[in-house]
Amino acid sequence: MQALAEAADWGDSSGGRAGKWCKSKSILIMFETMRVSVLVPSYRRPKDLARCLAALVAQTLKPDRVIVVTRANDFETLEVAKSSDAKLPVELVEVSTPGQVHALNAGLARCPAGIVAITDDDAAPRPDWLRRIRSHFDADRKVGGVGGRDWVHEQGGVLDGEKHLVGRFLWFGRMVGNHHLGAGPAREVDFLKGANCSFRIAAIGPIGFDARLRGAGAQVHNDLTASLAVKRAGWKLIYDPMVAVDHFPSQRFDEDKRHQFDANAAANRNHNFRLAIASGLPPYRRLAVLFWLCLVGSKSDPGVLLISLMFLKRDHVGLSRHRSVRHLLAKKS
């Protein structure tokens, strides 16, 4: 079985989008060993990474491999990862191309058959995280992805609350996230959140993370794009609030800063969302989402109703931002 699992390793070392996958999904599932790898992309957040790796040391189900992907010139991150070698089976992957998508694909290419659990470097998985993830994949071979709640720590407290509607596109097109507030039993969803997600290699391997996504750092909606692609390939996605991580949102080192407006980041985010919808949803659901975007939209991508409300409120800042984002989108198209 070990030899077979190693033979099932896939992808190229360049971290490009998986295009060389040639094995039958059914054959791989039949013979796959359920080894559990953990993939952590990290950039210039060594203290956060140290906390994340300490949480992985404390797992009740020990990971078979911990893949840390970082830039070749990020020496502090490299040092933290190397210092964990004695406690964890850490494999370092160094990349030169910026962006989370390239980092994820580079790490994914090093994963053997089984499961890959993905978390952010500013998250700390709870001790039973991997055990609960593994139990869902063991229970149903049609499950292609599993995610859970990320308990967000900010401003000296923890965002609390309970939402039962999580990770869904409603029939009329509205997208509902709420992964950080999910409560209730495990259930099937439309998409998972990147800070706390996992995939069966047989499901994510042929797909990878979409290199068409824009951005030089977080590349927002890469998790949405991958989730929808896995689901459209016929796999189930499960959200279980008990599959939990503590999330300490940290500084980003690209134009997509937290709680700050940047026109280029907003244009990239809007482009990525449309790409996810166009490539991941069936036609009838795609039309519903596009209708919602045109009619209502969101704060970062307002539709007719929200733009009209801006005019009524004389929200000149909001209107100016909208015009600048639309200009950038038209310029890049």
N, C-alpha and C positions, 0 to 999 in steps of 0.2 A: 504493500500500500504506500510505503514511503516513496518508492521509486515512481509509482504511478502519480503520486501527488507532485513530485518534482517535475515529472514530465508534463504536468498540467500547467506549470508556470507559463505566463503569457506576457505579451507586450514587449516593446523594445526599451532599451535603457535610456533613450532620449526623452522619455516622458511624453511622447506624442500621443494623440488620440488612438485608442486601440483599434487597429485595422487589420491585424494579422490573426485574429481569432478564427480558428478553423474547425474547432471541435464541436460535435453535437452537444447541445445543452442537456439532452436526456442522458447521454452517455456519461458526461462529466458528473452530473448529479448522482448517478448510479454508483460511481466509484469514488467520489470525492471524500477526502478525510476532512473532518470538521475542525481543522486547525483554525485558531482565532488570531488574526493579526490586528494590530492597532496602528492607525495611520494618523500622524499629527504634523500638519504643516506649521512651520514656525518661522517668524522673522522679527528680530530685534526686540523680543520680549523674553529675555532669559529667566527672569524671576517667575513669570507666569508659567513658562515651560517647566521649571523646576517643580512648581506646585502640581502641575499636571502629571509629571512623571512619578512624583511621590504618591499620587492617587492611584496610579497604575500598579505601583509596587504593592499597594494594599488590597488589590483585587482578590476576592475569594476564588475566582477562576483565573489562574495565571495566563497571561497572553503568551502565545508561542513566538510572537515576533512583535517588536515595537519599532515602527519605521518613522523616523523623524526626518522631515524634508526641510532644508533651509538653504539659504544662499551661501555660496562658497566664501564670501567675504564677511559673513556674519559670525565673527570669531567667538563672541560671548555665547551665542546659541550653540555653536559647535562644542564649546567647552562644557556646557551644562549637559548636553546629550552624552558626551564621552564619559563624563563623571558618573553617569548612571549605569554604565556597562556592567558593573559588578552586581547590581540588583535586578536589572532587566535585560532581556535579550534585545538590546538596541541595535538597530541598523541605521546608519546615517546615510542619507542621500543628499548630495550637494547639487544644486542647480544654479544656472546663471540667468535664465529667463525669468523676469518678474511675473507675478500673478499667481493666484491660488490654483487656477485650473492646471497650469503646467506642473505645479508642485504636487497636486493630487494625482495627476496622471503618472508622474515620475515615481511616486510612492506606490501607486496601484500596480505598476509594472513589476514591483518587487514582491508582491503578495502571492503566496502559493494558493493552491485550491483550498476552499473552505469559506471563511467569513472574514471580511474586513470591517472593523469598527472604526469610525472616524470621529474625531473630536477636535476642537480648537485648542490652541496652546493656552488660552486664557480660561479654560474650563477644567474642572476637577471631577472626574467620574466618581460616583459613590461606589463603595466596596463591592456591591453585588451587581454592578453595571454589566460586566461581561457575562456573568452567569445568567442573568435574566435575558440578555440578548440571545445567547446560545440556546436557551430553552425554547424560544419562539421558533428559531430555525429548525431545531430538532423535532418540534411538534408538528410542523407542516412543511413539506418540501415544495409547496407552491409559494411560500413566503420568500420574496426576493429582497426585502428591506425591512429593517426594524429601527424605530427611533423612539424617543421619549421626551420627558420634560427637562428643560434647562432652567434651573432655579436661578434667576437673575439677581445678583448682588450689586447694588449701586446706591450711592448717597447714604452709606452707612446702614442700609437695611436690605431686606429681600422683598422683591415684588411678589406680593401674595394675591390670591384669588383663585377661583375655580371656573374653568370654562369646559363645557362638554363638547362643543363644536370646535374641532381642531383639524388643521391641514386639509381643508376641503374647498372645492369650487362649487358654489351653490348653483342651482339650476338656471338662475337668471344671470350668471356670470361673475358674481362677486367672489373674490378670493378671501378666505378666512385662514389666518395663521394660528395664533394662540398657542403655539407649542410650549411657550414658557409658562402657561397657565393651565395646562390640561389636567383634567381630573376624571375619575371614573375608570371603568374597565378598559382593557386593551381592545382596540378596534381597528378596522381597516380604514385607511385614509388615502388621499390623493398625492400628498407630498410630505417629505420629512425636512427637518431643519439641520443644516450642516454642522452645528455645534454638537449635535447628539444624534448620529445616525449610523447605520451599519448596513452592509449589503452582502448577499451571497455572491461570491466571485463569479459563479456561473451566470448571474444576472447582470452585474455591473461590468464584467470583463469585456464582453463584446461591444459595450457602449462607451465606457470611459466618461470623462467630463469634457463638455463641448468646448473645443478650442476657438470657436467663433465668438464666444462671449467677450465683451469688451471690458477694459479696466486693466490697471497695472498692479493691483493689490487684491482686495477682497473679491473682486469680480462677482458682485451681488447677483443672486439667483442661480449660481452654479448648482446649488443643492436642488432647487426647483426643477431645473432642466434635467438633471440626472434622475431625479425621482419620477418625473413624468415619463421619461424614456423607458425606465425599468418597468413601470406600470403598463405602458402601452405594449411592451413586449410580452405581456401576459402574466406578470408576477404580481403577487399581493404585497402591499406595503402596510405594515402594522405600526400603530402608535400606542405605546404603553406608558402611562405616566410614571410607573414604578421603575422604568429604565431611566434613571435620573443622573444628571450631572449638575454640579454647582458652577454657574457661569459668572465670571468677573469681567465684564466687557472692558477691554483694555484699548490703549491707543493704537490707531491704525497709521501706517506710514505711507499712505498714498493720498490721492485727492479726495477719496471717499471717507472723510473724517466723520466721527460720530457727532451728532447734534450740531453739525455745521453744514450750511448750504454751499455746494460747489456745482456750478452749471454743468461742467464736464462729467462729474460723477453722476449727477441726476440723469444726464443724457445717456450715459452708459447703462445705468440701472433700467431706464425705460426701454432701451434697445434690447437688453438681455431678457426682460420680462416678455416682450413680444416674440422674441426668438424661442423662448421656452414654450409659449402657447402655440406658436405656429408649428413647432416640431414635435410637441409632446401630447397634445390633446386631439381627440377625434374631431372631425369637421363640425358636427352639430354643437359640441361643447366649445369649440374654438369660436364659433360665431356668437355664442352667448357671451363669452368673455369680452370679445371685441365690441359687442353692443354695449356692455356695461362700461367699458373704457371710454367709448365715444360719448355715452349719455352722462355718466357720473364721473368715472375715473377715480383718481386718488389725489392726495395732497401733492405728491411729486409728479403726477401725470394727470392733471385735471381734465375732465370732460366738459360738455356743454353746460351742465347744471352748476358745477363748481366754478367754472369761469364766470358764469352769469352772477353767481353769488359774490365773486370777487369784485365785479363791477358795481354791484349794489352796495357793497361795504366800502367801496373806494380803496380796495386793498392794492395800492400801487406797487408795493414790494412784491406781492404774490404774482401780479400780472407781469411785472418786469422779469421775474425769475422764469415764469412760464415761457415768455417770448424768447429769452436767451437759450433755454433748453430746446425749444422747437427749432431755433436757428441752428444749434449745434447738430441736432438730429438730421436736419435737412442737408447740412454741410457734409456730414459723414456718410450719408446714404449714397 
